[in-house]
């Protein structure tokens, strides 16, 4: 009889119901899932942006490498850069070539004449490719722009 009276006390009933944890983990999951998904999407978005930045730089290097082999073929340098970054949409490469003194001074674009300050045989040829592309994020994040301009630059020298 004492046990029944003890179980029917209001304070015992409230204490037991407060200790009942059925469904609590479901509520915790429902509250945290949107935050975790947003963090996951942000990590994926950052990875995509980093991959695109690597591709843009690699395209500049591919174009400059082609330019070292064929110095005056700027159209070929642009084609090589575009061919290297097929996964990047809207890639814009610009190609330049010229000659300069071996120490990097007295640059003459397009090698229209040899640099005068470095002597007769002390100059080298160079090829330079600049690439740009625009990356658009998957979501709009507060404080972060939704479009990011990615740039790449490569300059290679060769003695001919």
Secondary structure, DSSP 8 states (H G I E B T S, - for coil): -HHHHHHT-HHHHHHHHHH--TTHHHHHHHHHHHHHHHHHHHHHHHHHHHHHHHHHHHHHHHHHHHHHHSTT-HHHHHHHHHHHTTTSTT-EEEEEEEEEETTS-S-EETTSS--STT-SS-EEEEEEEEEEEEEE-SS--TTS-SEEEEEEEEEEEE--
